[in-house]
Amino acid sequence: MNTTATLYPPISPHDTGVLSVSGGHRLVYEVCGNPKGFPVIFLHGGPGAGCAPYHRQFFDPNVYRVVLFDQRGSGRSTPYASIENNTTWDLVQDIEQLRTHLGIERWLVFGGSWGSTLALAYLSRHADRCAAAVLRGIWLCRPIDVKWWLEDIRMVYPDYWLDYASYIPAEERHDLLAAYSRRLNDPNPEVHEPAAAVWDRYETRCSRLLPSGGGGGSSRLALARLEAHYMTHGAFLEPDELVRSVPRFRHVPGVIIHGRYDMLCPLQGAMELASEWPEAVLEIAPDAGHSALEPGITQRLVAATNRFRELAPA
């Protein structure tokens, strides 16, 4: 595969809208690129991170009709940072409702980190609507994955983890997830905002092979609150449910891209998924961690979407 590709130039949406879904949620979506092109759905990470303008740039705008939406509680969708009626299967149904709303028969599914979790859940229920899949930074949200994120990562980043854990009083550190969840869901901004800032900083510091800026901003409460919510509930999945569901969609062409030094979502999860889905191509970026903006990851993601251009109708 060609790994010299970089992001396509910035583009603006040609269509935007608000989709009312169950539970009182209203989802903001946008459509970019070729209005008559090969549809692709972009599933952002977090959960809670929301979409960013650069997310449009992984796709050839002359070929793809790119659909992006802010998931429940995320970005511009409302109610902001809400965990009510917010589960993996609610989001899967939202994707189907959006597909129907836009009159799309089948599309390429693209997701990274939490977006890969959601993509796999969607594939497990709606493989017939998936022309192909590009997945990055596989997160299976198994107990072992949550434990790594909350505890075991200190074997690699002891200083980052100590900053994260030390924010919580010593008597509560036996259950960091519960301690953070209490603070993140407290209605008082003086309680939830500082906790969200510490959570966000921890994740940002651990996300790249080489340190960089980033993190912060208006989305950090949604990111931290929803991540804690989904971790608390095991993403509303049975243990190993996503891997066990592979036979339902293993006929769908797929590319799995994972950083060798991904410390938020260790490579083991991607390897396990690939072992059950041998038809998919697993690409390990030898010079990257977790972030989609690390060059080795970005290049492979764009090359993967370029590869699937051949599926576009003539």
N, C-alpha and C positions, 0 to 999 in steps of 0.2 A: 504494500500500500504506500502511496505517496504521502510522506509526512512533512512536506515542505509547505503545505497549504497554510494560510493564515486566515483570520477573520475576513469576511466580506465587508465592504464599506458600509457605514451606517445608513439605515433606511428608516422611513416613517410609516406608520400604519395608513392603509387606505380605507380601513373600516374599523370602527370601535363600537362597543355596545355594553349593555349591562344585562346579565341573565339572572332572572329570579329562580332560585332553586329551593329545595325543601329546607325546613327549619328556620325560615326567615332570612337566609343568606342571599346576598346579591353579589354576583361575580362580575368583575370587569374583565372584558376580553378585547383583543385586538387582532387584526388580520393584516399581514404584510406580504410583500413580494408580488408574485404573479397571481392576479385574481382568478385565473383559469388554470393555475399550475397544480402540481402534485401536492396534495395536502400533507402537512406535518403538524403534529401537536407537540408543543414544548411544555414540559412539566418541570417546574422550578423546584429548587431544593428547600431545605429547612427541616420540616415544614415551617412555613411562616415567612420565608425569605422574600417572596414576591418576585415579579419579573423586573428585569432591568433592560435598558435599550440595547446593550451589547448582546443580549440573548437572541436578537433577531439576526445576528451576523454570522451564525454558524451554517447558514443555508444560502445556496445560490438563489438570489432573488428573481432571476429570470426563469427558474425552473419550479421553485417551490411556492406554494400558498401556505404561509407560515401563520399558524394560530397560536397565540399565547394568552394565558389567563392567570389572574391572581387567584389562588386557591382560597378556600374558606378562611376568613380571618386574616388574610395576607394582603400586603400591598394596598391597592386601591379598593379592594372588595370590602364589603361591610356585612355585619358589624366587625370593626377592626379588632384583631387579637382575640376573637371569641373562640372559646373551646366548646361552646354549646352546639350540639348537633354537628360535631366535627370529628368524623372517623374516616379511616381509609376507605370504607365502602361507600360512605357518603360522597367522597371525592371521586371514586370510580363512577358512580352514578352521574355526577356532575359532568364528567368527561363525555359520557354517552349523551347526556342531554345537550351539551354544546355541539357535539358532532351532528346530532339530528337537527338542531336549530340552524346550523350552517349548511345543511343539505349535503354533507360529506358521506360518501359510501365507505371508503377505507382510507387510512392514512398511515404515514410513518410516525412511530412513537419515539420521542427523544426525551430522555430524562437522566439527570445526574444526581448522585447522593440520594437524598429523600426522593427526588424525582425518579430515580431508578427503582426504588421501592414501589412507588405508585404505578410506574410503568409495568412492573411485573404483576402487580395486583390486577391492573387493567387487562393485561395479556391473559391472565388466568381466567378471566370472565368473558372477554370479548376478543378472542384471538381472530375471529372471522372478520373483525373490523381493522386488523393490523396488517399492513402491507410489509412492514419491516420494523426493526427496533434498533436504536442506537442508545446504549446505556453506558454511563460513566460513574466511577466511584461507587461500586455496588454496596448498598446498605440493606441488609436483610432483617435488621431490627430483632434479632434473636436475643435471648438472655445474655449469651456470650458477648454479643456486640454492644449491648447497653452497659454491661459490666466493664468492658474495655474502655468505653467512652468516659464513664464516671469514675473508674478506679484504676484499672491496670495501665492506662496510658502514662501514669506517673513513672513507669519504668523507663520511658523514653523522654518524657518532658517533666521531670520532677519539680522544676521551678515553676513552670506554668501551672501544673496541677496544684502545687502548694498555694499559689495565689488564688486559685479558684476555690479550693477547699477552705482556706483560712478566712474567707469572707463569712463563712457559717460558724457560729459559736461552737466551741469544742463539744459541748454536750449534745449537739445535733449532728455531728459529722458522721455518725454511724450510718446515716441514711441521707446522703447528699441530695438525692433526687427529691425526696419528700420535703427536705428543708428548703430547697430552691423553689419547689412547686408552691409551697405555702406563701412565699414572698412574691413570686411572680403573679400569683392570682389574687394577691391582696389588692383591694380597690384603691388604696392610697398610693399615689404616684411617688411619694417619698419612700415607700417601701419597695414597690415593684420596679421602679426605674433603675435604682442602683444595682439591684440584683440582676436585672437584664443586662446592664452594662458589663458586669463581671462575667456573666455567662457568655456574652457575645465576644468579649476580649479573649477568653479562654479558647473558644472555638476558632476564632480568627488566627490566633498565634499558632495553633496546631495544624492549620489547614494547608500550609505550603512547605515545600522542601526548604526554600530559602525565605527568610522573614520578609514581610512587606507590611505596608500600611493597610488600611481598609478596616472594615468592621464599623460599628457605630451607626449613626443615622436613625431616621425615623422608624425603621423596620425592626429595630432590635428587640422591642418588647414582644411583637408578634413572633419573631424567630424564637426567642427564649421560652416564652409561655407555651407555644405550640409544640416545640421540641420536647419540653418537659412533659406535656400532656400525652404526646404519642409514645414517649419512652415509658411513662408510667403504665400505659395500657398495652405495651408490646405491639404498638401500631395496630391494635385490634386484629392481630393475626395469631393463629396457632404457631407454636414453635416449629420452625422449618417449613411453614406452610408454603412460602414462595418457591422454595427449591422443590418441594414435593409436587407442586402444580406444573412443573416444566413440561410433562408429557402433553398437557393440553395445548401448548403453543410451540413445541420444539420445531414444528414445520415452518414457523415464521423466520425469515432471514434476520440474523442479528449480528451486531458487533458490540463487544464488551470491551471497554477501555478503562484501564485502572493504573494508577501510579504505583510504581514499585514501593515508594516510601510514603504511601497514604497512611497517616497515623490516626485519622478520624474513622476511616472505614478500611481496616486492614485487608490486604490482598487475599487472605484466606477465604473470605466470603465470595469474592469473584471467582476464585479457583473452584470452589464447591459448586457454584452455579454453572460454570462452564463444563464441569465434569458430567453434569446431568443434561447439558444442552450442547452436545458435541457439534451440532450443526452451526452453532454460532462461532464467530471468530473472536478469540480472546487476544487482546493486544495489551501488553504490559509496558508502560512508558518507563524506561529505566532512569529517567532524570526528573521525576515529578512526584509530588505528594498528592493532595486531594483536589486542589482548586482547578476548575475548568480553565482558568486563565494562565496556568503554567504552560510554557511553550510546548512541551512534549505532549500535553493533554490536548491543548487547543488544536494543534496540527492534526492529531489523529481524529478528533471529532469532525473537523471540517472535511478531512479526507474521507471519512465514513459517509457523511451526507453526500459528498460528491459521488461516491461509489454507487449509492442508491438512486442517483439521478436516472440510471438506466431503467428503473421501474416506472418512470413517468410515462404516461400515455404519449404516443407519437403525435 
